[in-house]
């Protein structure tokens, strides 16, 4: 429960996405210590150590708000506040890889919720991000079914069977702008 309060305090002053707090409740009350989507779990790096490996510029650090781990190795999901936008419902979702690479994965928080229903952690490198799971040997996360049911019932969003469409749309819309913006702070 502490992470829930810490995240809400961290995001204070920003307009939270409609389904953000309900997802925190789902995670705390139903998923508890079990994963509902592979690799995803709420986290907060108040010191922004991961982001600081890219840049310590204040304009960079105050435009990315990380809120969750994306995989088991320290990759993260964050909101990208474009041009000072304070409304997180429409902020694109970006991911930063633990071993490098940064990409837009969703145009907004609801799209990330749908990606999480795919139940696969992102594979992130410098060139691309993708979500893959083998149909033959993928073991669903312990609370995956509960999450998919919750997503439909509470959010009115359909679970997905492939994350490519969402990621590709977000990339078409934001990839160039995000890469250009990051290049102001970090040179590969």
Secondary structure by P-SEA (a helix, b strand, c coil): caaaaaaaaaacccccccaaaaaaaaaacccccccccccbbbbbcccaaaaaaacccaaaaaaccccccccccccbbbbbbcccccccccbbbbbbbccbbbbbccccaaaaaaaaaacccccccccccbbbbbccccccccaaaaaaaaaaacccbbbbccaaaaaaaaaaccaaaaaaaaaacccc
